[in-house]
Amino acid sequence: MVENIEKSQKIEKIKNGTVIDHIKAGKALIVLKILGVDGSNGELITMGINVKSSKAGKKDIIKFENVFLNEHDVNKIALISPSSTINIIKDTQVVEKFTVEPPARVDFVKCPNQNCISNQGEPVNPTFDVISKTPLKVQCAYCDRILYGDEVMAFTF
């Protein structure tokens, strides 16, 4: 006998932590990578990839129990998936919700130009200006090298 099973939400609620929702479909693993999260610290991570979405067709979602992101991490997410929303959860309730927005300038992208001053051992940090959010396009503040979309992800640290 086959049971009739109703469709339901497959990702459990969390009591306290952070939910990154509406991540561009297929980008959740990249988000985990750029955040440096692999589960080895014992944190509970729940993830859905290519989950059905009424707005986007498909989306990814990540839930972190007892983890709260800082501004630096939120900015990284904004470059990878600028339509993502961050939900801060306390006692199973959403206490804060916002859509990520790429900043005007980032300091966590390494310039691939080996001749750039940021790669010459000088006391300068790599810095990129976001010159287009959609499609993503950033420019090195020192050598003017331009990176596009997935290239930015490859050089994010």
MDAnalysis code that builds the backbone (N, CA, C; Angstrom):
import MDAnalysis as mda
import numpy as np

u = mda.Universe.empty(471, n_residues=157, atom_resindex=np.repeat(np.arange(157), 3), trajectory=True)
u.add_TopologyAttr("name", ["N", "CA", "C"] * 157)
u.add_TopologyAttr("resid", np.arange(1, 158))
u.add_TopologyAttr("resname", ["MET", "VAL", "GLU", "ASN", "ILE", "GLU", "LYS", "SER", "GLN", "LYS", "ILE", "GLU", "LYS", "ILE", "LYS", "ASN", "GLY", "THR", "VAL", "ILE", "ASP", "HIS", "ILE", "LYS", "ALA", "GLY", "LYS", "ALA", "LEU", "ILE", "VAL", "LEU", "LYS", "ILE", "LEU", "GLY", "VAL", "ASP", "GLY", "SER", "ASN", "GLY", "GLU", "LEU", "ILE", "THR", "MET", "GLY", "ILE", "ASN", "VAL", "LYS", "SER", "SER", "LYS", "ALA", "GLY", "LYS", "LYS", "ASP", "ILE", "ILE", "LYS", "PHE", "GLU", "ASN", "VAL", "PHE", "LEU", "ASN", "GLU", "HIS", "ASP", "VAL", "ASN", "LYS", "ILE", "ALA", "LEU", "ILE", "SER", "PRO", "SER", "SER", "THR", "ILE", "ASN", "ILE", "ILE", "LYS", "ASP", "THR", "GLN", "VAL", "VAL", "GLU", "LYS", "PHE", "THR", "VAL", "GLU", "PRO", "PRO", "ALA", "ARG", "VAL", "ASP", "PHE", "VAL", "LYS", "CYS", "PRO", "ASN", "GLN", "ASN", "CYS", "ILE", "SER", "ASN", "GLN", "GLY", "GLU", "PRO", "VAL", "ASN", "PRO", "THR", "PHE", "ASP", "VAL", "ILE", "SER", "LYS", "THR", "PRO", "LEU", "LYS", "VAL", "GLN", "CYS", "ALA", "TYR", "CYS", "ASP", "ARG", "ILE", "LEU", "TYR", "GLY", "ASP", "GLU", "VAL", "MET", "ALA", "PHE", "THR", "PHE"])
u.atoms.positions = np.array([
    [0.838, -1.176, 0.000],
    [0.000, 0.000, 0.000],
    [0.890, 1.248, 0.000],
    [0.592, 2.215, -0.866],
    [1.356, 3.449, -0.972],
    [0.668, 4.525, -0.160],
    [1.426, 5.164, 0.705],
    [0.869, 6.232, 1.526],
    [0.867, 7.543, 0.764],
    [-0.118, 8.370, 1.004],
    [-0.176, 9.700, 0.431],
    [0.543, 10.641, 1.381],
    [1.702, 11.086, 0.981],
    [2.502, 11.959, 1.839],
    [2.378, 13.391, 1.324],
    [1.981, 14.292, 2.213],
    [1.868, 15.698, 1.842],
    [3.240, 16.308, 1.683],
    [3.335, 17.251, 0.736],
    [4.594, 17.978, 0.587],
    [4.755, 18.893, 1.794],
    [5.974, 18.964, 2.305],
    [6.210, 19.810, 3.476],
    [7.603, 20.415, 3.400],
    [7.841, 21.367, 4.263],
    [9.153, 21.988, 4.356],
    [10.143, 20.936, 4.813],
    [11.248, 20.789, 4.112],
    [12.220, 19.742, 4.411],
    [13.341, 20.216, 5.333],
    [13.426, 21.515, 5.559],
    [14.512, 22.055, 6.356],
    [13.955, 22.514, 7.700],
    [14.470, 21.905, 8.775],
    [13.976, 22.204, 10.120],
    [14.186, 23.652, 10.540],
    [13.333, 24.093, 11.457],
    [13.528, 25.404, 12.072],
    [14.720, 25.320, 13.012],
    [15.336, 26.473, 13.250],
    [16.408, 26.524, 14.235],
    [15.934, 27.383, 15.400],
    [16.526, 27.134, 16.581],
    [16.126, 27.910, 17.756],
    [16.811, 29.267, 17.772],
    [18.125, 29.285, 17.578],
    [18.916, 30.523, 17.557],
    [19.969, 30.400, 16.469],
    [20.153, 31.466, 15.712],
    [21.182, 31.433, 14.685],
    [20.835, 32.292, 13.495],
    [21.357, 31.882, 12.343],
    [21.226, 32.668, 11.121],
    [20.711, 31.797, 9.988],
    [19.784, 32.371, 9.216],
    [19.298, 31.718, 8.006],
    [19.661, 32.616, 6.829],
    [20.342, 32.040, 5.865],
    [20.619, 32.753, 4.613],
    [19.652, 32.148, 3.601],
    [18.690, 32.947, 3.177],
    [17.633, 32.464, 2.293],
    [17.742, 33.157, 0.936],
    [17.106, 32.584, -0.041],
    [17.067, 33.134, -1.401],
    [18.455, 33.266, -2.018],
    [19.343, 32.344, -1.650],
    [20.652, 32.288, -2.288],
    [20.421, 31.828, -3.730],
    [21.151, 32.416, -4.664],
    [21.029, 32.022, -6.062],
    [21.215, 30.506, -6.162],
    [20.323, 29.836, -6.882],
    [20.337, 28.377, -6.977],
    [21.714, 27.861, -7.377],
    [22.201, 26.885, -6.623],
    [23.489, 26.273, -6.902],
    [24.685, 26.972, -6.283],
    [24.473, 28.025, -5.515],
    [25.587, 28.800, -4.948],
    [25.830, 28.538, -3.459],
    [25.026, 27.692, -2.817],
    [25.165, 27.475, -1.374],
    [26.541, 26.936, -0.990],
    [27.074, 26.006, -1.752],
    [28.387, 25.450, -1.429],
    [29.476, 26.513, -1.549],
    [29.332, 27.417, -2.508],
    [30.291, 28.514, -2.653],
    [30.189, 29.448, -1.449],
    [28.960, 29.715, -0.998],
    [28.775, 30.562, 0.186],
    [29.470, 29.931, 1.391],
    [29.285, 28.632, 1.593],
    [29.958, 27.962, 2.707],
    [31.476, 28.086, 2.578],
    [31.983, 27.916, 1.366],
    [33.432, 27.991, 1.141],
    [33.973, 29.379, 1.469],
    [33.337, 30.436, 0.967],
    [33.868, 31.780, 1.214],
    [33.703, 32.202, 2.673],
    [32.758, 31.581, 3.383],
    [32.605, 31.861, 4.812],
    [33.572, 31.018, 5.638],
    [34.230, 30.049, 4.995],
    [35.172, 29.184, 5.708],
    [34.472, 28.196, 6.619],
    [33.267, 27.794, 6.252],
    [32.480, 26.876, 7.078],
    [32.505, 25.491, 6.446],
    [32.911, 24.502, 7.239],
    [32.905, 23.130, 6.732],
    [32.291, 22.141, 7.730],
    [31.790, 22.652, 8.854],
    [31.167, 21.791, 9.852],
    [32.138, 21.196, 10.844],
    [33.436, 21.416, 10.671],
    [34.426, 20.799, 11.551],
    [34.426, 21.388, 12.961],
    [33.794, 22.548, 13.136],
    [33.726, 23.156, 14.473],
    [32.543, 22.638, 15.285],
    [31.787, 21.725, 14.713],
    [30.664, 21.139, 15.429],
    [29.372, 21.910, 15.301],
    [29.364, 23.018, 14.533],
    [28.142, 23.784, 14.369],
    [27.149, 23.002, 13.501],
    [25.869, 23.125, 13.831],
    [24.820, 22.475, 13.041],
    [24.535, 23.347, 11.826],
    [24.670, 22.760, 10.659],
    [24.407, 23.460, 9.403],
    [23.373, 22.644, 8.638],
    [22.304, 23.305, 8.246],
    [21.294, 22.663, 7.417],
    [21.262, 23.409, 6.100],
    [21.261, 22.656, 4.997],
    [21.340, 23.307, 3.698],
    [20.377, 22.648, 2.726],
    [19.760, 23.484, 1.900],
    [18.942, 22.995, 0.795],
    [19.459, 23.612, -0.488],
    [19.656, 22.790, -1.496],
    [20.129, 23.267, -2.792],
    [19.042, 23.001, -3.827],
    [18.762, 24.016, -4.636],
    [17.716, 23.936, -5.669],
    [16.343, 23.626, -5.085],
    [16.039, 24.297, -3.984],
    [14.733, 24.179, -3.331],
    [13.718, 24.987, -4.146],
    [12.519, 24.480, -4.292],
    [11.492, 25.206, -5.041],
    [11.197, 26.542, -4.368],
    [11.032, 27.564, -5.213],
    [10.743, 28.914, -4.723],
    [9.693, 29.541, -5.616],
    [8.683, 30.136, -4.990],
    [7.628, 30.778, -5.774],
    [8.139, 32.028, -6.484],
    [9.162, 32.681, -5.914],
    [9.698, 33.904, -6.510],
    [10.721, 33.631, -7.604],
    [11.657, 32.732, -7.344],
    [12.789, 32.543, -8.250],
    [12.769, 31.219, -9.007],
    [11.786, 30.393, -8.756],
    [11.778, 29.064, -9.354],
    [12.540, 28.083, -8.493],
    [13.843, 28.356, -8.300],
    [14.689, 27.556, -7.421],
    [15.599, 28.488, -6.643],
    [15.974, 28.047, -5.461],
    [16.871, 28.819, -4.604],
    [17.652, 27.852, -3.733],
    [18.670, 28.363, -3.072],
    [19.391, 27.619, -2.044],
    [19.105, 28.294, -0.709],
    [19.273, 27.544, 0.359],
    [19.064, 28.074, 1.706],
    [20.055, 27.397, 2.652],
    [20.592, 28.171, 3.589],
    [21.512, 27.635, 4.593],
    [21.057, 28.126, 5.956],
    [21.026, 27.207, 6.924],
    [20.688, 27.568, 8.303],
    [21.853, 27.174, 9.205],
    [22.276, 28.126, 10.043],
    [23.356, 27.909, 10.995],
    [22.793, 28.024, 12.401],
    [22.843, 26.970, 13.166],
    [22.409, 27.006, 14.563],
    [23.505, 27.654, 15.397],
    [23.133, 28.664, 16.199],
    [24.046, 29.366, 17.112],
    [25.218, 30.050, 16.418],
    [25.042, 30.471, 15.167],
    [26.060, 31.207, 14.432],
    [25.442, 32.511, 13.951],
    [26.149, 33.607, 14.171],
    [25.695, 34.922, 13.718],
    [26.807, 35.535, 12.880],
    [26.453, 36.044, 11.719],
    [27.425, 36.563, 10.765],
    [27.814, 38.002, 11.081],
    [29.052, 38.348, 10.777],
    [29.477, 39.734, 10.915],
    [29.313, 40.455, 9.568],
    [29.556, 41.740, 9.549],
    [29.371, 42.549, 8.340],
    [30.273, 42.075, 7.197],
    [31.474, 41.687, 7.532],
    [32.425, 41.184, 6.537],
    [31.857, 39.956, 5.813],
    [31.294, 39.012, 6.576],
    [30.693, 37.807, 5.994],
    [29.468, 38.142, 5.152],
    [28.649, 39.060, 5.633],
    [27.456, 39.479, 4.889],
    [27.857, 40.104, 3.553],
    [28.925, 40.890, 3.545],
    [29.406, 41.504, 2.301],
    [29.885, 40.451, 1.301],
    [30.513, 39.389, 1.788],
    [30.943, 38.303, 0.906],
    [29.728, 37.646, 0.256],
    [28.701, 37.393, 1.056],
    [27.476, 36.787, 0.528],
    [26.843, 37.695, -0.519],
    [26.880, 38.997, -0.264],
    [26.277, 39.961, -1.187],
    [26.945, 39.932, -2.558],
    [28.224, 39.627, -2.611],
    [28.896, 39.531, -3.910],
    [28.497, 38.264, -4.650],
    [28.319, 37.180, -3.929],
    [27.993, 35.885, -4.538],
    [26.530, 35.823, -4.966],
    [25.653, 36.337, -4.115],
    [24.215, 36.250, -4.370],
    [23.507, 37.480, -3.799],
    [23.500, 38.578, -4.580],
    [22.978, 39.849, -4.061],
    [21.481, 39.877, -3.749],
    [20.749, 38.845, -4.080],
    [19.318, 38.817, -3.742],
    [19.046, 38.022, -2.469],
    [20.088, 37.546, -1.817],
    [19.919, 36.752, -0.598],
    [19.344, 37.579, 0.538],
    [18.641, 36.897, 1.429],
    [18.154, 37.552, 2.639],
    [18.785, 36.863, 3.845],
    [19.038, 37.664, 4.850],
    [19.583, 37.164, 6.112],
    [18.490, 37.291, 7.160],
    [18.228, 36.195, 7.846],
    [17.266, 36.176, 8.935],
    [18.013, 35.830, 10.218],
    [17.884, 36.678, 11.218],
    [18.463, 36.408, 12.534],
    [17.346, 35.803, 13.381],
    [17.625, 34.626, 13.926],
    [16.623, 33.859, 14.668],
    [16.996, 33.823, 16.147],
    [16.022, 34.156, 16.999],
    [16.188, 34.020, 18.446],
    [14.911, 33.396, 19.002],
    [15.071, 32.326, 19.762],
    [13.937, 31.578, 20.315],
    [12.934, 31.213, 19.226],
    [13.424, 30.708, 18.122],
    [12.680, 30.253, 16.940],
    [11.939, 31.358, 16.182],
    [12.140, 32.609, 16.573],
    [11.457, 33.729, 15.919],
    [12.449, 34.591, 15.136],
    [12.008, 35.083, 13.999],
    [12.830, 36.009, 13.219],
    [12.800, 37.359, 13.926],
    [13.966, 37.812, 14.392],
    [14.044, 39.099, 15.088],
    [14.625, 40.194, 14.193],
    [15.255, 39.776, 13.102],
    [15.789, 40.741, 12.143],
    [15.857, 40.059, 10.789],
    [15.498, 40.809, 9.744],
    [15.540, 40.277, 8.389],
    [15.942, 41.400, 7.448],
    [16.913, 41.105, 6.555],
    [17.320, 42.110, 5.583],
    [17.880, 41.432, 4.342],
    [17.811, 42.162, 3.236],
    [18.387, 41.693, 1.978],
    [19.809, 42.220, 1.896],
    [20.733, 41.347, 1.496],
    [22.129, 41.760, 1.405],
    [22.310, 42.712, 0.230],
    [23.274, 43.595, 0.376],
    [23.565, 44.611, -0.636],
    [25.074, 44.680, -0.820],
    [25.570, 44.469, -2.037],
    [27.031, 44.569, -2.228],
    [27.543, 45.951, -1.813],
    [28.648, 45.987, -1.082],
    [29.214, 47.277, -0.668],
    [29.870, 47.972, -1.859],
    [30.223, 49.219, -1.702],
    [30.887, 49.973, -2.768],
    [32.344, 49.546, -2.930],
    [32.940, 49.059, -1.853],
    [34.359, 48.680, -1.866],
    [34.542, 47.426, -1.029],
    [35.397, 46.508, -1.495],
    [35.658, 45.269, -0.749],
    [37.155, 45.091, -0.554],
    [37.504, 44.424, 0.546],
    [38.915, 44.194, 0.854],
    [39.200, 42.716, 1.098],
    [38.384, 41.857, 0.516],
    [38.580, 40.420, 0.704],
    [38.686, 39.672, -0.631],
    [39.088, 40.404, -1.671],
    [39.328, 39.803, -2.979],
    [40.804, 40.006, -3.292],
    [41.494, 38.928, -3.640],
    [42.927, 39.005, -3.967],
    [43.067, 39.346, -5.444],
    [43.918, 40.280, -5.743],
    [44.150, 40.675, -7.139],
    [44.956, 39.579, -7.846],
    [44.468, 39.098, -8.980],
    [45.210, 38.061, -9.717],
    [46.428, 38.597, -10.481],
    [46.553, 39.918, -10.578],
    [47.689, 40.520, -11.272],
    [48.914, 40.432, -10.372],
    [49.853, 39.570, -10.712],
    [51.052, 39.384, -9.884],
    [51.903, 40.648, -9.794],
    [51.745, 41.576, -10.743],
    [52.508, 42.829, -10.718],
    [51.822, 43.926, -9.903],
    [50.621, 43.652, -9.406],
    [49.890, 44.630, -8.595],
    [50.655, 44.857, -7.285],
    [50.663, 46.092, -6.830],
    [51.369, 46.431, -5.582],
    [50.828, 45.632, -4.392],
    [49.556, 45.217, -4.459],
    [48.981, 44.437, -3.357],
    [49.567, 43.022, -3.290],
    [50.310, 42.604, -4.311],
    [50.954, 41.284, -4.337],
    [52.477, 41.371, -4.245],
    [53.009, 42.537, -3.933],
    [54.457, 42.737, -3.936],
    [55.074, 42.803, -2.540],
    [54.315, 42.401, -1.528],
    [54.849, 42.425, -0.170],
    [54.822, 43.797, 0.479],
    [54.200, 44.746, -0.177],
    [54.061, 46.086, 0.392],
    [52.968, 46.076, 1.455],
    [52.993, 47.025, 2.389],
    [51.975, 47.049, 3.452],
    [50.641, 47.655, 2.982],
    [50.078, 47.084, 1.924],
    [48.762, 47.514, 1.435],
    [47.857, 46.296, 1.336],
    [46.614, 46.486, 1.629],
    [45.632, 45.418, 1.516],
    [44.984, 45.482, 0.140],
    [44.688, 44.316, -0.451],
    [43.977, 44.351, -1.720],
    [42.623, 45.039, -1.529],
    [42.273, 45.901, -2.443],
    [41.027, 46.655, -2.354],
    [40.405, 46.732, -3.739],
    [39.126, 46.430, -3.809],
    [38.402, 46.477, -5.081],
    [37.175, 47.351, -4.940],
    [36.930, 48.156, -5.966],
    [35.703, 48.945, -6.050],
    [34.676, 48.142, -6.826],
    [33.454, 48.093, -6.306],
    [32.367, 47.419, -7.014],
    [31.830, 48.422, -8.026],
    [32.077, 48.155, -9.311],
    [31.646, 49.102, -10.339],
    [30.340, 48.679, -11.007],
    [29.914, 47.433, -10.785],
    [28.612, 46.971, -11.253],
    [28.163, 45.829, -10.352],
    [26.932, 45.907, -9.881],
    [26.395, 44.859, -9.010],
    [25.723, 43.754, -9.814],
    [25.093, 44.130, -10.921],
    [24.431, 43.160, -11.784],
    [24.685, 43.545, -13.220],
    [25.481, 42.821, -13.948],
    [26.302, 41.693, -13.494],
    [27.464, 42.200, -12.639],
    [27.971, 41.314, -11.791],
    [29.032, 41.693, -10.870],
    [30.322, 42.024, -11.627],
    [30.889, 43.177, -11.286],
    [32.140, 43.643, -11.905],
    [32.857, 44.483, -10.853],
    [34.102, 44.089, -10.518],
    [34.890, 44.822, -9.533],
    [36.232, 45.212, -10.147],
    [36.815, 46.314, -9.631],
    [38.066, 46.819, -10.183],
    [39.070, 47.066, -9.066],
    [40.283, 46.576, -9.265],
    [41.353, 46.770, -8.282],
    [41.652, 48.259, -8.145],
    [41.729, 48.720, -6.925],
    [41.990, 50.140, -6.658],
    [43.434, 50.526, -6.959],
    [44.325, 49.538, -7.127],
    [45.729, 49.828, -7.361],
    [46.150, 49.681, -8.820],
    [45.768, 48.571, -9.458],
    [46.237, 48.324, -10.824],
    [45.120, 48.396, -11.870],
    [43.900, 48.638, -11.422],
    [42.731, 48.772, -12.301],
    [42.289, 47.457, -12.953],
    [42.820, 46.312, -12.528],
    [42.400, 45.008, -13.067],
    [40.911, 44.826, -12.762],
    [40.154, 44.355, -13.742],
    [38.720, 44.146, -13.578],
    [38.440, 42.653, -13.495],
    [37.605, 42.275, -12.527],
    [37.141, 40.897, -12.378],
    [35.634, 40.879, -12.565],
    [35.142, 39.804, -13.171],
    [33.714, 39.655, -13.444],
    [33.165, 38.417, -12.730],
    [31.931, 38.511, -12.234],
    [31.161, 37.388, -11.702],
    [31.931, 36.298, -10.998],
    [31.995, 35.111, -11.635],
    [32.626, 33.945, -11.015],
    [34.119, 34.143, -10.768],
    [34.765, 35.024, -11.522],
    [36.171, 35.339, -11.272],
    [36.345, 35.914, -9.875],
    [35.388, 36.747, -9.459],
    [35.456, 37.365, -8.125],
    [35.427, 36.270, -7.074],
    [34.548, 35.286, -7.254],
    [34.439, 34.199, -6.281],
    [35.746, 33.423, -6.181],
    [36.431, 33.237, -7.298],
    [37.683, 32.463, -7.316],
    [38.789, 33.147, -6.513],
    [38.723, 34.467, -6.391],
    [39.779, 35.211, -5.697],
    [39.341, 35.771, -4.342],
    [38.169, 35.348, -3.864],
    [37.675, 35.798, -2.568],
    [38.331, 34.991, -1.451],
    [38.812, 35.691, -0.429],
    [39.416, 34.987, 0.721],
    [38.727, 35.386, 1.997],
])
